């Protein structure tokens, strides 16, 4: 009998200060739900476990919003950019038995559990899979444990995993444009348009 793939971990990066938004985007509410809770729910409903949330700016206010059973770590160097958050999150996942993780960003409300589930279905130690929208790569990203060291080494400044993924022959794209949308929320104007457009 073929071995069953194990569920990937879910890694949510939610450490940014949201300077253009006027405060941490993790605290921004849509339909009465903070973005951080929404993003955790999407990872969980998409089949990810365990879940780890990386906090930074406003950590004391964001941490109490996390559902019971969701772990969090604080990226001490969060002001450096996404790289520090990603390294911190992967360090935390080293202690788990996860073979892979779906990396999600807190400011992507159009990403759905269905998109996460498509990536989660590809989970394995050597997986390197990125969601695509009309063929254009975006988030979330599935990273197998075999790639974590390389991602960590490349994750500097605000690049996150971008430099590691760019041109990597192992990378595969999975189309998610039929079930999700890739747009992020950086400003109050974008937030207002998103609220008004649904």
NULUMDO-184777 format. One record per residue (C-alpha): x, y negated, z negated; residue number from 1; residue in three letters; chain. Coordinates in nm, 4 decimals, always signed. Example, Ala and Ser with C-alpha at 12.3 -4.5 7.8 and 13.67 -1.06 7.14 Angstrom:
<recs>
<rec east="+1.2300" north="+0.4500" up="-0.7800" k="1" r="ALA" c="A"/>
<rec east="+1.3670" north="+0.1060" up="-0.7140" k="2" r="SER" c="A"/>
</recs>
This chain:
<recs>
<rec east="+0.0000" north="+0.0000" up="+0.0000" k="1" r="UNK" c="A"/>
<rec east="+0.1372" north="-0.3421" up="+0.0924" k="2" r="UNK" c="A"/>
<rec east="+0.2375" north="-0.5630" up="-0.1976" k="3" r="UNK" c="A"/>
<rec east="-0.0045" north="-0.8412" up="-0.2815" k="4" r="UNK" c="A"/>
<rec east="+0.1346" north="-1.1926" up="-0.2533" k="5" r="UNK" c="A"/>
<rec east="+0.1388" north="-1.3724" up="-0.5849" k="6" r="UNK" c="A"/>
<rec east="-0.0207" north="-1.7118" up="-0.6275" k="7" r="UNK" c="A"/>
<rec east="+0.2153" north="-2.0048" up="-0.5890" k="8" r="UNK" c="A"/>
<rec east="+0.2641" north="-2.2543" up="-0.8679" k="9" r="UNK" c="A"/>
<rec east="+0.1144" north="-2.5984" up="-0.8230" k="10" r="UNK" c="A"/>
<rec east="+0.3482" north="-2.8944" up="-0.8671" k="11" r="UNK" c="A"/>
<rec east="+0.1897" north="-3.2387" up="-0.8823" k="12" r="UNK" c="A"/>
<rec east="+0.4127" north="-3.5456" up="-0.8590" k="13" r="UNK" c="A"/>
<rec east="+0.2439" north="-3.8262" up="-1.0531" k="14" r="UNK" c="A"/>
<rec east="+0.5284" north="-4.0325" up="-1.1961" k="15" r="UNK" c="A"/>
<rec east="+0.5214" north="-4.3522" up="-0.9911" k="16" r="UNK" c="A"/>
<rec east="+0.4504" north="-4.6972" up="-1.1289" k="17" r="UNK" c="A"/>
<rec east="+0.2137" north="-4.7870" up="-0.8447" k="18" r="UNK" c="A"/>
<rec east="+0.3532" north="-5.1382" up="-0.8194" k="19" r="UNK" c="A"/>
<rec east="+0.1526" north="-5.2204" up="-0.5059" k="20" r="UNK" c="A"/>
<rec east="-0.1592" north="-5.0738" up="-0.6678" k="21" r="UNK" c="A"/>
<rec east="-0.1097" north="-5.2775" up="-0.9858" k="22" r="UNK" c="A"/>
<rec east="-0.0507" north="-4.9755" up="-1.2110" k="23" r="UNK" c="A"/>
<rec east="+0.0131" north="-4.5993" up="-1.2078" k="24" r="UNK" c="A"/>
<rec east="-0.1978" north="-4.4384" up="-0.9369" k="25" r="UNK" c="A"/>
<rec east="-0.2498" north="-4.1352" up="-1.1588" k="26" r="UNK" c="A"/>
<rec east="-0.4889" north="-4.3531" up="-1.3627" k="27" r="UNK" c="A"/>
<rec east="-0.6893" north="-4.4859" up="-1.0668" k="28" r="UNK" c="A"/>
<rec east="-1.0445" north="-4.3505" up="-1.0657" k="29" r="UNK" c="A"/>
<rec east="-1.2531" north="-4.2211" up="-0.7764" k="30" r="UNK" c="A"/>
<rec east="-1.6121" north="-4.1280" up="-0.8548" k="31" r="UNK" c="A"/>
<rec east="-1.5313" north="-4.1655" up="-1.2248" k="32" r="UNK" c="A"/>
<rec east="-1.2437" north="-3.9153" up="-1.2082" k="33" r="UNK" c="A"/>
<rec east="-0.8770" north="-4.0190" up="-1.2449" k="34" r="UNK" c="A"/>
<rec east="-0.6664" north="-3.9296" up="-0.9424" k="35" r="UNK" c="A"/>
<rec east="-0.4435" north="-3.7111" up="-1.1590" k="36" r="UNK" c="A"/>
<rec east="-0.7368" north="-3.4913" up="-1.2645" k="37" r="UNK" c="A"/>
<rec east="-0.8663" north="-3.4792" up="-0.9089" k="38" r="UNK" c="A"/>
<rec east="-0.5284" north="-3.3653" up="-0.7759" k="39" r="UNK" c="A"/>
<rec east="-0.4887" north="-3.1014" up="-1.0488" k="40" r="UNK" c="A"/>
<rec east="-0.8366" north="-2.9694" up="-0.9660" k="41" r="UNK" c="A"/>
<rec east="-0.7486" north="-2.9452" up="-0.5961" k="42" r="UNK" c="A"/>
<rec east="-0.4358" north="-2.7408" up="-0.6742" k="43" r="UNK" c="A"/>
<rec east="-0.6231" north="-2.5145" up="-0.9145" k="44" r="UNK" c="A"/>
<rec east="-0.9216" north="-2.4629" up="-0.6824" k="45" r="UNK" c="A"/>
<rec east="-0.6759" north="-2.3951" up="-0.3991" k="46" r="UNK" c="A"/>
<rec east="-0.5370" north="-2.0961" up="-0.5885" k="47" r="UNK" c="A"/>
<rec east="-0.2249" north="-2.2349" up="-0.7547" k="48" r="UNK" c="A"/>
<rec east="-0.1079" north="-2.1179" up="-1.0970" k="49" r="UNK" c="A"/>
<rec east="+0.0626" north="-2.2175" up="-1.3160" k="50" r="UNK" c="A"/>
<rec east="+0.0242" north="-2.5926" up="-1.2770" k="51" r="UNK" c="A"/>
<rec east="+0.2924" north="-2.8465" up="-1.3678" k="52" r="UNK" c="A"/>
<rec east="+0.2436" north="-3.2233" up="-1.3492" k="53" r="UNK" c="A"/>
<rec east="+0.5456" north="-3.4545" up="-1.3394" k="54" r="UNK" c="A"/>
<rec east="+0.4821" north="-3.7817" up="-1.5209" k="55" r="UNK" c="A"/>
<rec east="+0.6832" north="-4.1009" up="-1.5536" k="56" r="UNK" c="A"/>
<rec east="+0.5301" north="-4.4485" up="-1.5579" k="57" r="UNK" c="A"/>
<rec east="+0.2375" north="-4.4596" up="-1.7995" k="58" r="UNK" c="A"/>
<rec east="+0.3049" north="-4.1039" up="-1.9167" k="59" r="UNK" c="A"/>
<rec east="+0.1483" north="-4.1671" up="-2.2572" k="60" r="UNK" c="A"/>
<rec east="-0.1768" north="-4.2743" up="-2.0910" k="61" r="UNK" c="A"/>
<rec east="-0.1779" north="-4.0062" up="-1.8210" k="62" r="UNK" c="A"/>
<rec east="-0.0905" north="-3.6993" up="-2.0287" k="63" r="UNK" c="A"/>
<rec east="-0.4172" north="-3.6994" up="-2.2315" k="64" r="UNK" c="A"/>
<rec east="-0.6147" north="-3.6898" up="-1.9052" k="65" r="UNK" c="A"/>
<rec east="-0.4734" north="-3.3524" up="-1.8036" k="66" r="UNK" c="A"/>
<rec east="-0.7003" north="-3.0498" up="-1.8427" k="67" r="UNK" c="A"/>
<rec east="-0.6195" north="-2.7951" up="-2.1112" k="68" r="UNK" c="A"/>
<rec east="-0.3586" north="-2.5445" up="-2.0028" k="69" r="UNK" c="A"/>
<rec east="-0.1908" north="-2.7752" up="-1.7511" k="70" r="UNK" c="A"/>
<rec east="+0.1744" north="-2.8310" up="-1.8374" k="71" r="UNK" c="A"/>
<rec east="+0.3467" north="-3.1630" up="-1.7898" k="72" r="UNK" c="A"/>
<rec east="+0.7046" north="-3.2844" up="-1.7902" k="73" r="UNK" c="A"/>
<rec east="+0.8392" north="-3.6386" up="-1.7880" k="74" r="UNK" c="A"/>
<rec east="+1.0943" north="-3.7340" up="-1.5231" k="75" r="UNK" c="A"/>
<rec east="+1.3327" north="-3.9504" up="-1.7210" k="76" r="UNK" c="A"/>
<rec east="+1.4704" north="-4.0974" up="-1.3980" k="77" r="UNK" c="A"/>
<rec east="+1.1268" north="-4.1511" up="-1.2412" k="78" r="UNK" c="A"/>
<rec east="+1.2115" north="-4.5107" up="-1.1419" k="79" r="UNK" c="A"/>
<rec east="+1.4715" north="-4.3687" up="-0.8978" k="80" r="UNK" c="A"/>
<rec east="+1.1883" north="-4.2462" up="-0.6780" k="81" r="UNK" c="A"/>
<rec east="+1.0224" north="-3.9236" up="-0.5753" k="82" r="UNK" c="A"/>
<rec east="+1.3516" north="-3.7324" up="-0.5701" k="83" r="UNK" c="A"/>
<rec east="+1.3857" north="-3.7446" up="-0.9480" k="84" r="UNK" c="A"/>
<rec east="+1.0276" north="-3.6255" up="-0.9921" k="85" r="UNK" c="A"/>
<rec east="+1.0724" north="-3.3354" up="-0.7533" k="86" r="UNK" c="A"/>
<rec east="+1.3968" north="-3.2250" up="-0.9188" k="87" r="UNK" c="A"/>
<rec east="+1.2336" north="-3.2432" up="-1.2627" k="88" r="UNK" c="A"/>
<rec east="+0.9351" north="-3.0407" up="-1.1473" k="89" r="UNK" c="A"/>
<rec east="+1.1441" north="-2.7690" up="-0.9869" k="90" r="UNK" c="A"/>
<rec east="+1.3587" north="-2.7506" up="-1.2997" k="91" r="UNK" c="A"/>
<rec east="+1.0415" north="-2.6869" up="-1.5022" k="92" r="UNK" c="A"/>
<rec east="+0.9261" north="-2.4165" up="-1.2607" k="93" r="UNK" c="A"/>
<rec east="+1.2584" north="-2.2323" up="-1.2897" k="94" r="UNK" c="A"/>
<rec east="+1.1310" north="-2.0926" up="-1.6209" k="95" r="UNK" c="A"/>
<rec east="+0.8226" north="-1.9393" up="-1.4552" k="96" r="UNK" c="A"/>
<rec east="+0.7990" north="-1.6284" up="-1.2395" k="97" r="UNK" c="A"/>
<rec east="+0.6521" north="-1.8243" up="-0.9471" k="98" r="UNK" c="A"/>
<rec east="+0.7881" north="-1.7182" up="-0.6088" k="99" r="UNK" c="A"/>
<rec east="+0.6831" north="-2.0481" up="-0.4507" k="100" r="UNK" c="A"/>
<rec east="+0.5128" north="-2.3770" up="-0.5287" k="101" r="UNK" c="A"/>
<rec east="+0.2712" north="-2.6058" up="-0.3502" k="102" r="UNK" c="A"/>
<rec east="+0.3967" north="-2.9626" up="-0.3962" k="103" r="UNK" c="A"/>
<rec east="+0.1180" north="-3.2220" up="-0.3968" k="104" r="UNK" c="A"/>
<rec east="+0.1192" north="-3.5992" up="-0.4505" k="105" r="UNK" c="A"/>
<rec east="-0.1246" north="-3.7767" up="-0.6805" k="106" r="UNK" c="A"/>
<rec east="-0.2232" north="-4.0487" up="-0.4316" k="107" r="UNK" c="A"/>
<rec east="-0.3648" north="-3.8231" up="-0.1578" k="108" r="UNK" c="A"/>
<rec east="-0.7382" north="-3.7985" up="-0.2317" k="109" r="UNK" c="A"/>
<rec east="-0.8158" north="-3.6627" up="+0.1142" k="110" r="UNK" c="A"/>
<rec east="-0.6189" north="-3.3435" up="+0.0504" k="111" r="UNK" c="A"/>
<rec east="-0.8642" north="-3.0658" up="-0.0339" k="112" r="UNK" c="A"/>
<rec east="-0.8559" north="-2.7304" up="-0.2058" k="113" r="UNK" c="A"/>
<rec east="-0.9123" north="-2.5716" up="+0.1367" k="114" r="UNK" c="A"/>
<rec east="-0.5862" north="-2.7227" up="+0.2638" k="115" r="UNK" c="A"/>
<rec east="-0.3996" north="-2.6072" up="-0.0466" k="116" r="UNK" c="A"/>
<rec east="-0.5455" north="-2.2570" up="-0.0049" k="117" r="UNK" c="A"/>
<rec east="-0.4129" north="-2.2364" up="+0.3514" k="118" r="UNK" c="A"/>
<rec east="-0.0625" north="-2.3050" up="+0.2295" k="119" r="UNK" c="A"/>
<rec east="-0.1028" north="-2.0838" up="-0.0784" k="120" r="UNK" c="A"/>
<rec east="-0.1870" north="-1.7894" up="+0.1494" k="121" r="UNK" c="A"/>
<rec east="+0.1656" north="-1.8168" up="+0.2933" k="122" r="UNK" c="A"/>
<rec east="+0.3425" north="-1.8054" up="-0.0445" k="123" r="UNK" c="A"/>
<rec east="+0.6626" north="-1.6074" up="-0.0717" k="124" r="UNK" c="A"/>
<rec east="+1.0200" north="-1.6519" up="-0.1914" k="125" r="UNK" c="A"/>
<rec east="+1.1399" north="-1.7639" up="+0.1523" k="126" r="UNK" c="A"/>
<rec east="+0.8348" north="-1.9687" up="+0.2497" k="127" r="UNK" c="A"/>
<rec east="+0.8746" north="-2.3224" up="+0.3811" k="128" r="UNK" c="A"/>
<rec east="+0.5386" north="-2.4441" up="+0.5055" k="129" r="UNK" c="A"/>
<rec east="+0.4021" north="-2.7932" up="+0.5554" k="130" r="UNK" c="A"/>
<rec east="+0.0464" north="-2.9077" up="+0.6166" k="131" r="UNK" c="A"/>
<rec east="-0.0057" north="-3.0780" up="+0.9514" k="132" r="UNK" c="A"/>
<rec east="-0.2824" north="-3.3057" up="+1.0726" k="133" r="UNK" c="A"/>
<rec east="-0.3342" north="-3.3034" up="+1.4496" k="134" r="UNK" c="A"/>
<rec east="+0.0161" north="-3.1584" up="+1.4667" k="135" r="UNK" c="A"/>
<rec east="+0.1795" north="-3.4296" up="+1.2553" k="136" r="UNK" c="A"/>
<rec east="+0.3546" north="-3.2985" up="+0.9398" k="137" r="UNK" c="A"/>
<rec east="+0.2402" north="-3.4398" up="+0.6070" k="138" r="UNK" c="A"/>
<rec east="+0.1411" north="-3.3079" up="+0.2621" k="139" r="UNK" c="A"/>
<rec east="+0.1086" north="-3.0806" up="+0.0763" k="140" r="UNK" c="A"/>
<rec east="+0.4186" north="-2.8643" up="+0.1199" k="141" r="UNK" c="A"/>
<rec east="+0.4781" north="-2.5018" up="+0.0165" k="142" r="UNK" c="A"/>
<rec east="+0.8352" north="-2.4357" up="-0.0964" k="143" r="UNK" c="A"/>
<rec east="+0.9553" north="-2.0838" up="-0.1726" k="144" r="UNK" c="A"/>
<rec east="+1.1924" north="-2.0275" up="-0.4626" k="145" r="UNK" c="A"/>
<rec east="+1.4708" north="-1.9432" up="-0.2190" k="146" r="UNK" c="A"/>
<rec east="+1.4661" north="-2.3057" up="-0.1030" k="147" r="UNK" c="A"/>
<rec east="+1.4463" north="-2.4758" up="-0.4453" k="148" r="UNK" c="A"/>
<rec east="+1.8212" north="-2.5233" up="-0.4866" k="149" r="UNK" c="A"/>
<rec east="+1.8537" north="-2.6786" up="-0.1424" k="150" r="UNK" c="A"/>
<rec east="+1.5557" north="-2.9071" up="-0.1991" k="151" r="UNK" c="A"/>
<rec east="+1.6957" north="-3.0180" up="-0.5345" k="152" r="UNK" c="A"/>
<rec east="+2.0303" north="-3.1048" up="-0.3795" k="153" r="UNK" c="A"/>
<rec east="+1.8651" north="-3.3109" up="-0.1058" k="154" r="UNK" c="A"/>
<rec east="+1.6051" north="-3.4814" up="-0.3266" k="155" r="UNK" c="A"/>
<rec east="+1.7571" north="-3.8244" up="-0.3910" k="156" r="UNK" c="A"/>
<rec east="+1.6003" north="-4.1675" up="-0.4022" k="157" r="UNK" c="A"/>
<rec east="+1.2473" north="-4.1733" up="-0.2656" k="158" r="UNK" c="A"/>
<rec east="+1.3011" north="-3.9056" up="-0.0016" k="159" r="UNK" c="A"/>
<rec east="+1.1664" north="-3.6116" up="-0.2002" k="160" r="UNK" c="A"/>
<rec east="+1.1969" north="-3.2992" up="+0.0153" k="161" r="UNK" c="A"/>
<rec east="+1.1915" north="-3.4947" up="+0.3430" k="162" r="UNK" c="A"/>
<rec east="+1.5611" north="-3.4597" up="+0.4271" k="163" r="UNK" c="A"/>
<rec east="+1.5613" north="-3.0875" up="+0.3492" k="164" r="UNK" c="A"/>
<rec east="+1.2539" north="-3.0258" up="+0.5614" k="165" r="UNK" c="A"/>
<rec east="+1.3684" north="-3.2353" up="+0.8591" k="166" r="UNK" c="A"/>
<rec east="+1.4834" north="-3.0031" up="+1.1335" k="167" r="UNK" c="A"/>
<rec east="+1.4928" north="-2.7007" up="+0.9035" k="168" r="UNK" c="A"/>
<rec east="+1.4512" north="-2.3929" up="+1.1251" k="169" r="UNK" c="A"/>
<rec east="+1.2608" north="-2.2121" up="+0.8501" k="170" r="UNK" c="A"/>
<rec east="+0.9858" north="-2.4763" up="+0.8391" k="171" r="UNK" c="A"/>
<rec east="+0.6423" north="-2.3840" up="+0.9717" k="172" r="UNK" c="A"/>
<rec east="+0.3445" north="-2.6149" up="+1.0122" k="173" r="UNK" c="A"/>
<rec east="-0.0081" north="-2.5108" up="+0.9182" k="174" r="UNK" c="A"/>
<rec east="-0.2854" north="-2.7210" up="+1.0700" k="175" r="UNK" c="A"/>
<rec east="-0.5188" north="-2.8670" up="+0.8057" k="176" r="UNK" c="A"/>
<rec east="-0.6786" north="-3.1544" up="+0.9954" k="177" r="UNK" c="A"/>
<rec east="-1.0117" north="-2.9727" up="+1.0104" k="178" r="UNK" c="A"/>
<rec east="-1.0399" north="-2.9486" up="+0.6307" k="179" r="UNK" c="A"/>
<rec east="-0.8447" north="-3.2444" up="+0.4875" k="180" r="UNK" c="A"/>
<rec east="-0.7025" north="-3.5906" up="+0.5572" k="181" r="UNK" c="A"/>
<rec east="-0.3460" north="-3.7078" up="+0.4907" k="182" r="UNK" c="A"/>
<rec east="-0.3857" north="-4.0765" up="+0.4056" k="183" r="UNK" c="A"/>
<rec east="-0.2366" north="-4.2086" up="+0.0817" k="184" r="UNK" c="A"/>
<rec east="-0.3560" north="-4.4883" up="-0.1445" k="185" r="UNK" c="A"/>
<rec east="-0.0937" north="-4.7549" up="-0.2088" k="186" r="UNK" c="A"/>
<rec east="-0.2928" north="-5.0765" up="-0.2550" k="187" r="UNK" c="A"/>
<rec east="-0.6258" north="-5.1924" up="-0.4008" k="188" r="UNK" c="A"/>
<rec east="-0.7357" north="-5.2729" up="-0.0440" k="189" r="UNK" c="A"/>
<rec east="-0.6742" north="-4.9157" up="+0.0694" k="190" r="UNK" c="A"/>
<rec east="-0.8606" north="-4.7902" up="-0.2358" k="191" r="UNK" c="A"/>
<rec east="-1.1582" north="-5.0144" up="-0.1569" k="192" r="UNK" c="A"/>
<rec east="-1.1649" north="-4.8966" up="+0.2043" k="193" r="UNK" c="A"/>
<rec east="-1.1485" north="-4.5332" up="+0.0936" k="194" r="UNK" c="A"/>
<rec east="-1.4346" north="-4.5804" up="-0.1512" k="195" r="UNK" c="A"/>
<rec east="-1.6408" north="-4.7581" up="+0.1134" k="196" r="UNK" c="A"/>
<rec east="-1.5671" north="-4.5113" up="+0.3892" k="197" r="UNK" c="A"/>
<rec east="-1.7113" north="-4.2015" up="+0.2279" k="198" r="UNK" c="A"/>
</recs>
